[in-house]
Amino acid sequence: MLLNLNQVTDLISEGKLLHIAASEDLLLKLPQGSWIGGSTEYFMGDGGGVISNELLFVDELPAVEYTIRNYDETNMSELTHDAYGHGYSVIILPFDSEAHKYFARNAATFDDIFLKNVIGWVSGTNLAKEGQTPLVINGFNGSILKDQAVVIHASLQEDQLVQLGIVNIFKEYTDSPVLEFPEDTFSVTTCRINGEEVVFADFIAEHNIDTQLPLIGDYSGVGINISIKSIEDGVVHLYAPVFSGISYKLAQNIADYAAEFRSHLERFEDVTTVFSCNCVLNFLYGGLEGKDTGSFTGPITFGEVAYQLVNQTLVYLVIL
């Protein structure tokens, strides 16, 4: 729910366990308490997509017990060991930080990562404003973090069920060539396409590839989106890394991005979420400002976490 600063301060004072998304200025005005927060000015509200530096989005999280911890590249692999056996973990990572990059490259190798309910997002900035740095805040101890992640680990009652889901509107293009990359990287110069080494930026230009569409990687039969951030000086920069040893394909073209996204949301009208977030690329390319996103509310993000880093998706957590 979108609230003003006084309302959120009251919730913190009441001892509620909270996940908060807001501008840096608002996050820094909050008192210490049982909360974690990340920077963004883009939201899915009850009335539709919103851009605001005056409102905060808040989820009140259920928990029998909980811990709040910071992680960087030196201890990130301990995340799944710290998670409760029956519960969930909400993580926030600052965009383009070493913690973000480490998690993106390595999360799939963490012990029991796909057996623990790890969900979350990558904090960002307002794209129309210069001079901002993505951050996260551990509200419990007041630490302001630009190069670390913050996590709430929460346990639940044994009779409660946890469902972690992804809404992904993209499918592989049937006739796509196979793309392979020589290293794990966020920035690509060359790759192999159907076995032939090419300059990736040249391939995109020569074939008029729509960069609003992601690459789709085959991760043991599960399609994971890798979104294109920009192309500069012959280098293709990505929102998540590609990996050597993984085959990628181009996504199937979508005639009407906004309509396709809305049609997927209609399938979840009866879903009540504890947490959800949606990619800023869906917000921008789908024209979601002022558009209803149904039962899904939460921050608009610069990357999503559903066990591992994903892009151009909506992720959500349901507890029954």
Salt bridges, closest charged atoms under 4 A:
GLU41 OE1 - LYS129 NZ 3.16
ASP59 OD2 - HIS19 ND1 2.99
GLU60 OE2 - LYS16 NZ 3.61
ASP82 OD1 - ARG69 NH1 2.94
ASP96 OD1 - LYS101 NZ 3.72
GLU98 OE2 - LYS101 NZ 3.89
ASP111 OD2 - HIS81 NE2 3.16
GLU232 OE1 - HIS237 NE2 3.87
GLU260 OE2 - HIS264 ND1 3.65
